[in-house]
Amino acid sequence: MNGKTCKGSAHSGAPGLHLLSAVTHAPVTTIAQVEVGSKTNETRCVRPLLAPLGLAGTIVTFDALHSVKATSPGS
């Protein structure tokens, strides 16, 4: 999991396009991506991004930003 604002995507005072991506480790491949709206944050986008991927029984890594109850299993 990683979120980045796309360089050069801000214009006319609007914020840049911010994307949250699910990426495999080997080989490095983006397997899912969702836009993080300007009125929300990455944490709210994690579960909808991962839900259709069928990751039961796998290990998912992400940065400390996502170590909150909303993204933990079983919540």
Backbone as JSON, one array per atom type, in Angstrom:
{
  "sequence": "MNGKTCKGSAHSGAPGLHLLSAVTHAPVTTIAQVEVGSKTNETRCVRPLLAPLGLAGTIVTFDALHSVKATSPGS",
  "N": [[0.85, -1.16, 0.0], [0.55, 2.14, -0.87], [0.47, 5.66, -0.98], [0.38, 8.46, -3.11], [0.72, 11.8, -4.35], [0.13, 12.87, -7.57], [2.65, 14.22, -9.49], [2.58, 17.44, -10.87], [-0.16, 17.49, -11.24], [-1.8, 19.28, -9.98], [-3.8, 22.19, -10.45], [-5.02, 25.46, -11.26], [-5.49, 26.26, -8.58], [-6.65, 24.01, -7.5], [-6.22, 20.98, -5.63], [-3.62, 18.49, -6.17], [-3.94, 15.33, -7.94], [-4.47, 12.58, -5.95], [-3.42, 9.33, -5.35], [-4.02, 6.02, -4.15], [-2.34, 3.04, -3.95], [-2.17, -0.52, -4.43], [0.43, -2.7, -4.33], [2.46, -5.34, -5.57], [5.25, -7.18, -4.19], [7.24, -8.79, -5.48], [7.12, -9.83, -8.67], [7.49, -6.25, -8.84], [4.5, -4.8, -9.1], [1.66, -2.88, -9.85], [-1.41, -3.65, -8.57], [-3.89, -2.73, -7.96], [-5.66, 0.38, -7.78], [-6.79, 3.47, -6.49], [-8.47, 6.6, -6.5], [-7.9, 9.07, -4.08], [-10.11, 11.07, -2.64], [-10.41, 14.67, -2.32], [-11.79, 15.38, -0.05], [-11.44, 13.41, 1.8], [-9.35, 10.8, 3.23], [-6.41, 8.64, 2.93], [-6.75, 6.43, 4.67], [-9.48, 5.82, 4.77], [-9.85, 4.73, 2.3], [-8.54, 2.3, 2.08], [-9.78, -0.29, 2.72], [-11.93, -0.48, 0.7], [-10.27, -0.53, -1.56], [-8.77, -2.91, -1.26], [-10.71, -4.93, -0.97], [-11.89, -6.27, -3.36], [-9.75, -7.88, -4.14], [-9.29, -10.4, -3.09], [-7.56, -11.31, -0.9], [-7.37, -13.03, 1.27], [-5.65, -14.74, 3.81], [-3.16, -13.79, 3.09], [-0.25, -11.67, 3.5], [-0.31, -8.27, 4.07], [1.39, -5.3, 3.63], [1.92, -2.01, 4.89], [2.37, 1.55, 5.45], [2.88, 3.38, 8.58], [0.76, 5.18, 8.75], [-1.54, 3.79, 8.19], [-1.99, 2.12, 10.33], [-4.32, 1.85, 12.03], [-7.48, 1.37, 13.69], [-9.55, 1.28, 11.76], [-8.43, 0.08, 9.51], [-7.53, -2.37, 10.34], [-7.66, -5.98, 10.49], [-10.8, -7.57, 10.97], [-12.22, -5.43, 11.98]],
  "CA": [[0.0, 0.0, 0.0], [1.29, 3.39, -0.88], [-0.27, 6.78, -1.53], [1.21, 9.55, -3.66], [0.08, 12.83, -5.16], [0.75, 12.87, -8.9], [3.39, 15.44, -9.78], [2.06, 18.24, -11.98], [-1.6, 17.32, -11.43], [-2.53, 20.42, -9.39], [-3.99, 23.29, -11.39], [-6.03, 26.48, -10.94], [-5.78, 26.26, -7.15], [-7.16, 22.7, -7.07], [-5.13, 20.1, -5.2], [-3.21, 17.48, -7.13], [-4.58, 14.02, -7.9], [-3.82, 11.71, -4.96], [-3.79, 7.95, -5.6], [-3.6, 4.97, -3.23], [-2.07, 1.86, -4.77], [-1.77, -1.81, -3.88], [1.55, -3.11, -5.18], [3.11, -6.58, -5.16], [6.68, -7.01, -3.91], [8.09, -9.43, -6.49], [7.67, -8.62, -9.25], [6.81, -5.02, -8.44], [3.39, -4.57, -10.02], [0.47, -2.26, -9.27], [-2.54, -4.56, -8.81], [-5.14, -1.97, -7.77], [-5.4, 1.79, -7.52], [-8.02, 4.24, -6.29], [-8.24, 8.02, -6.22], [-8.26, 9.52, -2.73], [-10.78, 12.35, -2.84], [-9.89, 15.79, -1.55], [-12.56, 15.51, 1.18], [-11.23, 12.22, 2.6], [-7.94, 10.48, 3.39], [-6.04, 7.29, 2.49], [-7.24, 5.41, 5.58], [-10.86, 5.45, 4.39], [-9.83, 4.09, 0.98], [-7.82, 1.02, 2.12], [-10.67, -1.46, 2.61], [-12.53, -0.58, -0.64], [-9.23, -0.87, -2.53], [-8.35, -4.29, -1.1], [-11.84, -5.86, -0.93], [-12.07, -7.17, -4.52], [-8.52, -8.56, -4.52], [-9.24, -11.77, -2.57], [-6.27, -11.46, -0.24], [-7.47, -13.83, 2.5], [-4.49, -15.58, 4.06], [-1.92, -13.17, 2.63], [0.27, -10.59, 4.32], [-0.37, -6.97, 3.41], [2.21, -4.33, 4.34], [1.6, -0.61, 4.64], [3.09, 2.42, 6.38], [2.26, 3.64, 9.88], [-0.47, 5.94, 8.57], [-2.67, 2.87, 8.12], [-2.05, 1.25, 11.5], [-5.43, 2.33, 12.82], [-8.56, 0.37, 13.81], [-10.33, 1.22, 10.52], [-7.8, -0.77, 8.5], [-7.1, -3.64, 10.9], [-8.57, -7.09, 10.22], [-11.84, -7.83, 11.96], [-12.93, -4.23, 12.47]],
  "C": [[0.89, 1.22, 0.0], [0.42, 4.46, -1.53], [0.68, 7.88, -1.98], [0.32, 10.54, -4.4], [0.85, 12.92, -6.47], [1.37, 14.23, -9.19], [2.78, 16.14, -11.0], [0.55, 18.15, -12.16], [-2.43, 18.44, -10.79], [-2.64, 21.54, -10.42], [-5.11, 24.21, -10.92], [-6.44, 26.47, -9.47], [-6.34, 24.96, -6.63], [-5.99, 21.82, -6.64], [-4.81, 19.07, -6.27], [-3.96, 16.17, -6.93], [-3.79, 13.12, -6.96], [-4.33, 10.29, -5.15], [-3.26, 7.04, -4.49], [-3.47, 3.71, -4.06], [-1.76, 0.64, -3.93], [-0.74, -2.36, -4.86], [2.12, -4.42, -4.66], [4.59, -6.31, -4.96], [7.56, -7.59, -5.01], [7.22, -10.21, -7.45], [6.87, -7.4, -8.81], [5.77, -4.67, -9.5], [2.25, -3.91, -9.28], [-0.71, -3.15, -9.61], [-3.89, -3.89, -8.6], [-4.77, -0.54, -7.42], [-6.73, 2.52, -7.41], [-7.64, 5.7, -6.02], [-8.72, 8.32, -4.8], [-8.84, 10.92, -2.9], [-10.23, 13.44, -1.93], [-10.61, 15.96, -0.21], [-12.4, 14.29, 2.09], [-9.73, 11.99, 2.79], [-7.68, 9.04, 2.98], [-6.66, 6.21, 3.36], [-8.63, 4.93, 5.2], [-10.91, 4.69, 3.06], [-9.2, 2.7, 0.98], [-8.74, -0.17, 1.91], [-11.35, -1.56, 1.24], [-11.51, -0.96, -1.72], [-8.89, -2.36, -2.48], [-9.48, -5.32, -1.23], [-11.95, -6.78, -2.15], [-10.84, -8.01, -4.87], [-8.41, -9.99, -3.99], [-7.92, -12.09, -1.89], [-6.32, -12.27, 1.05], [-6.25, -14.74, 2.62], [-3.16, -15.01, 3.57], [-1.49, -12.08, 3.61], [0.25, -9.31, 3.5], [0.46, -6.0, 4.25], [1.8, -2.92, 3.95], [2.34, 0.24, 5.66], [2.26, 2.71, 7.63], [0.95, 4.41, 9.8], [-1.7, 5.02, 8.65], [-2.78, 1.92, 9.3], [-3.09, 1.78, 12.5], [-6.55, 1.27, 12.79], [-9.33, 0.22, 12.49], [-9.73, 0.3, 9.46], [-7.37, -2.13, 9.05], [-8.13, -4.73, 10.63], [-9.6, -7.25, 11.35], [-12.56, -6.6, 12.48], [-13.95, -3.76, 11.48]]
}
